[in-house]
Amino acid sequence: MRQDQILEVKNLCTSFNSERGKMKAVDGVSFSVNKGEILGVVGESGCGKSVTSQSILRLYDEKYTASYEGEILFDGRDILRLPQSTMQSIRGGQISMVFQDALSSLNPVLKIGDQITEPLRIHQKMAKRQAREKALEMLRLVGIPAAEKRIDQYPHELSGGMRQRVMIAIALACRPKLLIADEPTTALDVTIQAQIMDLIVELNRELNMGVILITHDLSVVAETCSRVVVMYLGQIVEEAEVNQIFDHPSHPYTLGLMKSIPKISGKRDERLYMIKGMVPLLSQIPNGCRFAPRCPYATEQCAREMPDLIPVNEKQKVRCWHAVSSESVPAASEVG
């Protein structure tokens, strides 16, 4: 690992046990995250984004449910080779995660204050009073008004935006080196979405922590991320710096995602572009290039052979036999 890297994932494979045998949900994924960087991970639902992020923390039951292969280097240690007792000290202490749905992620029978103080008492061995003061500080940090009142409330007593802020407060309580934000603004109105994203960016800069931002919203990626990873059906199909991937997408799937973005200058009666078909099930993964059945540029070679993820220039990698030149795609400044 380079000194500026906080995380390096090498050839990660995550498989789930099923009645039909092992299903590989993540297949040979490799990427890195630098200190103080926000890495965007995009793709449709079912492309393996959340499975990848939860694999980093080894959240799946390794005895009955899932198995991992490859390497996940965090601070120079391979997470996949560590005992569960060591992983317990890493989860929440050094790597934290903000999940999609705060209401189902928070414990409904515990007060907000108890849930924020728990990681502080476990990882930093704080006394109860000291942990409560720190919890109040975190609530103020994430912009929750009347923190002294909110700390003794239950999750159902808070709005969706406040619950999401509480999730971020819990995740950041121990000042982690890496934050994984999995669709952190799902189901929130646009005003609250903007506030949450501004908060994550601000804390990213203040704490110099690495951030993995998983999202469907390409406008958020254009605004906040420095690099982007595009996933499709468990694989990375393109990786590039954010400006490069918006101005010159090379994989047909990336190009389709870009063309699907509503344009600010679009005509009222203009129909949005749609990528044909749907992401197939893990039991129906096609041979060759996984995007070939939906790709307008596919040839017989695409249906027969799987392309490797190879560099097309110094700042961009693509997994495609026939990498395309960008057509009419919205520039990053036009993404609304």
N, C-alpha and C positions, 0 to 999 in steps of 0.2 A: 504493500500500500504506500502511496505517496503521503508525505507529511500533511498535505492540505486535505486529504480524504478522511471522512469519518466512517464511511461505509463502502464496501466493495462486494458486490454479489457476482459470483462466478458460476455459470452453468447451472443455475438453480432449477431443480425439478421437484414438483410437489404432486404426489399421486394419492388418490383416495380409493379406499377399498369399497367394492360394490359387488352385487350378485354376479356381474359380468366380468369380474376380475378388477385389476387396478386401472383406474382412469387417471390419466396424466393431465392435470388442470394447468400446470405451469411446466413448460418444456424448454429447458436450456436458456433461461433468462440470465443475462449479464448486464450490470450497470454499476455506476458508482455515484456517490453523493459527497460533495465537498463541504467543508465547514463553512457556514454562513451562506450556503446555496439553497435555492428552492428548485427542486427537480419536479417537473410536471409529468404525470403518467395519465395518458388518455386512451380512449377506446370505448366501444360499445359495451353494454352490460353483457357479461358472460365471456369477456376476453381475458380474464385472469388477473385483473388489477388488484382486487381486494385479497384474493388468495395469495398473491405475491407479497403484499404488505403484511398479512397475518403470518405468513411463513417466516418473515424476518424475525418475528417475535416467538415463533414456534407455538402458536396458539392452538393448533389442532392436536387432538389426542393421538399421540404417536404409537400407542399400544394397540388401538383397535381401528382408528379412523384413517390416519394419513401416514405417509413416509416421505422423507426428504433426501435429496441427493445434491451434490455440488458443494459450494463453499459460500458462507456469508461472513465476511471479515468485518468485524467491528472493533475499532481501536487495535487492530492487529491480531485479534483472536477470532477463531472460527466458531461462530455461534452454534453451528450444527454439531459441533463436537463437545460442547460444554454440558455438564450435568444439569439436571433440572434445578438443583439447589442454587447454582450460579445464575441460571436464567431468571430465577425469581428476583435476584438482586438487580438484574439488568432491566427487566420489565418495570416501567414506571419510574425507575431510578435514573437510568441512562438513556433508554429509548422509551418514548411514550407514544400513545396513539389516540387520536380523536376519531371516534366511529361515526357512521352515517346518521344513526337515529339516537339522539341523546336520551329520549324518553325511555327507550328499551335498554339503553346502556347503563343508565343510572339506576341504583337500587331504590325501588319505590318506598321501602319501609325504613330507610335511613335518612336522616336530615342531611342537608347539603354540607354543613360543616363537618359532619362525621366522615363523609366521603372524600373531602379534600384533605382532611388531617390524616387519613389512613396511610397514604404513601409516605407522608412526612414522618410518622411515628415508626413505620416499618423500615424505611430506607435511611433516614437520618436520625433515628432514635430520639426524636424530640419529645419533651414532656408534653402533657396534655395542654397546659396553658400556653406554652410556647407555640405548639402546633396550631392552636386556635388563632393566635395572633397572626401567624403566617398565613392561615387560611383567609382571614380578613384582608390581609395585604394582597393576596392573589385575587380575591373577588373585586377589590378596587382596581387592580392592575388590568383585569379584563373588562372593566367598564360597567360593573353592576352597581347601580345606585342603592343606597341604604343597605350597605353590606352587613351592618350589625343586625338588621332585621332578617335579611335573606339567609344568613348563615344558619338560622334555626328553623328554616322552612323545609318542606319536602318537595321533591321534584315536580309533583303535580300542581303545586302552588305557583310555579313559575311559567312564564311564557316560553315558547319554542326558542326564541333568540337567547333568553336568559339561560335556559338549560344547556344550549350549545356553548355559551360562555363558561358555564360551570364545568363542562367537559374539558374545555381548554385550560381552565384553572387547575383542574386535577392533573391534567397531562403535564403542565408546566411547573407544578408545585416544587419538584425536586431539581428544577433547572436541567432538563435532559440535554444530551449532546445531539440527539436526533429526534425529530417529531414527525410522525406519520399521520397525515390528515386525510382520512378517507371520506371524500364527499362531505366536508365539514359544514356545508351550507344547504344540504338537502332539505326540501320542504319549508325553507324559510323565505319570507318575502324579500324582494330585491334590495330594499333598504338595509335590512338586517344582514343579508348576504354580503353587501359591500362593507358593513361595519366589521363583520367577522373576518373577512379577508384582509382588511386594513390592519386589524389587530395581529393576525398571524405574521404579516409582513413586518410590522413594527417590532414584534418580539423576536423575529428571526434576525433582524439587524442588531437589536440590543444585546441579545444573548449569543450571537454568532453561532447559532445552532443550525445544523442541516435540517432541511424540510423535504419530505416526499409528499407532494400534493396530488392526490388522486381525484380526478374530476371529469365530468362530461362537458363542462363549460369552457370552450376554447377562448372566450374573451377573458376569462380569469387567467388562463395560461399565458396569453399574450401580455397581460398587465403585470403579472407577478413572477413568472418563472424565468430562469436564465437558460435552462436546457429542457428538452422534451423527449420523452420516450413514448412511442406509439405501440400499443399492444393489440394483437388480434389472435384470438383462440389459443391463448397460452404462450405466445411467442412475441418477441419484439420484432416489429417489421420495419421500424425506422427510428433513428435517434439522431438528434441534431440540436444545435443552439436554437433558441426560440425564434429569432429573426429569420434564420436560414429555413426553418421548417415551415414558417408562414409564407415566406416569399418564394421559396423554391422546394415545395414538397415533391419527393421523388417516387414514393410508393403509391400505387393506385388507390390503396385504402386511405392513406393520408390525404391524397388529393380529393377523394370523395368526402372526407370529413370537412375539409376546408370549403369545398363547394356547397356544403350543406349549411354553412353559416349565413344567417340573414344579413344582408348588406344594408348599411344605413341609407344608402342612396337607391335602394331597390324600388322598383315600381310596385304600386299597390296590388296589381293583378298578376304580378310575377310569381310563379310557383317555385317553392324551394326545391333544390335538387335532393334526390333521395338515392342512397346506395341500395341497389336491388337486393332482395332476399334478406335472410336473417343469419345471425351467428349460429352455426349448427351445434348440436349437443356433443358432449365429449365422446359419446358412443358412436358418433357419425362423422368423425374427423376425416376429411378427404385425403387421398393420396397426393403427393406432390405439394405444391404451394397451397396453403390452407385457405387463401383468399381466392384462389382460381375460380371456383364455381360462381363467384359474385363479381369477378373482375372483367371489365370491358376489353382489356388488353390481353386476356389469357390465350395461350397457345397450347399445343399438344405437350410441349416441354413442361409447361407450368403444371399440367395435370399429372405429369409423370414423375417429375423430379423436384425435390425440395431445395430452394436456393438458400445459400448461406447469408448471414448478415455481414456485408462487406462495406468498406469505406468507398464513398463516391467522391469525397474530397476530405480536407483536413477536419472539417467540422460536422460531417454527416455520414451516417451509415444507413444502408437500406438492404432489405431482404427481398429481392425481386430479380427475375431473369430479364425483365424488360422495364427497367426504371424509367419513368416518364418525366418529361420536362413539364414544368408547371404551366397550366393553361390559365384560364381566367379565374383567379382565386383572389379573395379579399386580402388586401395588405393588412399587416398587423394594426395599422392606424385606423383601418376601416371597420375592424371587428367591433360589433356592438354587443 
